[in-house]
Amino acid sequence: MQATKLPNDAKAGPTKPEVRAVLARKLALGPDDHFVEVGSCTGAVTVEAARRAGRVTALERKADRLETTRSNLAVNEYDADVRLVNAEAPDRLPDDGDVVFLGGSRNYERVLDAALAAGYDRIVMNVSRLEVAGEAARAFRDRDLLDEALCLQMATGYDLAGATSFDADNPVYMLVGEPGSGGESGDGE
């Protein structure tokens, strides 16, 4: 797997590589897919999606973060047709998208509704705050959308007095949905 280069940072920071690996599997992108990211920030997910999908649209409401996405895209290799859009979703959410990833929680209910109305096949959302995760899970269920809910907790090893200790990252809650899924599968796929 090709490493993603992120020399340009944003205050919110990139989605961790381990979380992106799980996310890639849940997004299940193929070369015919139009992937849409809401809240591109550093562009870490945008870059990895651009290596799998045929088309990518990254929406970011903050112009400086969109420039960070653009800069990080420039130092990575990918084959997709990528479009960067400075907008607050659901404004300018493409009508022809297949898969949408919500990297932020702002306006997520309106984004879910717009994605469902446009006929998106898969919707995935990452959330870092527990209260928002609960509310978002309810929003997915209310729309007959929730297929899976995951809690990802990573810890990275480091040397401490000649032995290995671990620094834990904050957990990430991942909600995976497909319209009409009707409930959590529980089988991981």
N, C-alpha and C positions, 0 to 999 in steps of 0.2 A: 504494500500500500504506500502510495506517495505521501510524504509528509506535507502538511499544510504549513506554509510560512506565514507568520503574522508579525512582521516587524513593526507595524503600526498598531497602537493600542487605543482603546476607548475606556472611559471611566468605568463602564459596566463590565468590561473584560470579556474575553471570548468564552464560548461554551467549551468546557474541558474536553480534551481529545477522547477520553474514555466515554463521556456522555455522547459525543458526536458519533462514536462507533456504534453505540446502541441505537441512536437516532437514525443513522444511515440504514440500519436493518429495518426499523419500523417504517421509515419513509418508503422503502422498497422502490427506489427510483430506477427507471429504465430510460433508454435513449429517446423514446417517444413521449416522455412525460414533460409537462410544463410545470415546473416547481415554483412555488411562490413563498417567499419568506416575508413575514411581517416582523419588523424590528431587526434589521440586519446587523446593527452595531459594528463589530469588528469585521464582519464578513466571513468568519470562520465556517459557519454552516453554508453560506452562499458559495464559497470556494469548493467545498466538498460536494455540494449538490451539483455544481457546474461540471464536475468530473463524471457525473452519472446521468443527469437529465439532459435532454436535448435543448430545452429552453429554461431560463431562470429569470424570474423577476424578483428583485429585492426591494421591499418598501422600507423606508426609514424616515421617521418624522423629523429627526434632528440632522440638519445639513452637515455638521461637522462629523457626525458618525457615518453618514453616507460617504463622505470623502475618505474616511478610514476604510470603509468597505472597498471603495474604488482603489485605494492605494494597495491594500492587501491582495486584491484580485490581480493587480498588475504584476506582482512578483510570483504568481503561481501559474501553473499550466492547467488548462482545462479546454474542453471542446465545445461547450454549450454556447448558445446565443444568450448573452446576459444583458439584462436591462435593469438599471438602477433608477429608482423613483423616489423623489423626496416628497412624501405624503404621509398623512396619518390615516392608517387603515381604519375602516374599510374603504375610505376614499381611494380611488384608482386601483382597487383590487381587480385583477384581470378576470374577465368573464369566461375565459377559456383555459383556466388553470386546472390541473389534475390533482395536485397535492399541495397543501398549504401547511406551513410550519409557523406557529406563533412563538417567537422567541421572547416576547414580552407579554404582559398581562393587561396592558392598556386597551380599553374598548373590545376586549376579547369576545364578549357576547354579540356585539354588532358584527365582528369579523366572522364568528361562527355562522350567524344568520346569512351574511352575504355569501360566504363560501358554499353553504347549503343551497341557497337560491341559485347560485351559478353552476351547481352540479359537480363540485369537487368530489373526487373519489376517496381521498384520505385527508384527515386533519390530525396534526400532531401538535401538542403544546407542551412546552417546558415551563415549569413554575418553580421558583425558589422559596417562596413564602408559603408556609403551611395553611394559613387562613385563605389565601387566594387559591391554593390547590383544592381545598374543600369546596369553595364556591365554584371554581371552574369545573370540577368533577360533577357537581350538581347541574351546571349549565349543559355539559355534554349529555348527561342522563336525560334532562328535560327535553333534549332534541333527538332522543333515541340514537345517540351517536357514540357513546362510550363503549369501546371494545376492550381496552386494557388501561389499567392504571399501574404505573411502576414508581418505585422510590429507589433512586440510584444514589448510593453513598460510596464515595471514593476516598481512599487514604493513600498517601504517597510515602514510601519509605525513605528514610535518610539515616546517615550514620550518626550515632550517638554513643560516644565513648567506646568505639570499636564494635558496636552492635547495631542492629537495625531497630529504629523506632518509626512511628508513623505520625504524619500530620494529616488530619482529616479535613476534607473539603466539605462545604455545606452540602446537604442533600439536595437533589433535584428530583422533582416530581414530574413524571412524563405521562401525559394523557394521550391515548391513541384512539382515534375514532374513524369509523367508516359509516356513512349514512345508512340507517336501517339495521345497524348491527344488533340493536335491541338489548345489549347487555354485555358485561365482561365475560370473555371466553375462559379466562383463567388458565388456559393451556400454553400461554406464551406466544402463540402464533395465531 
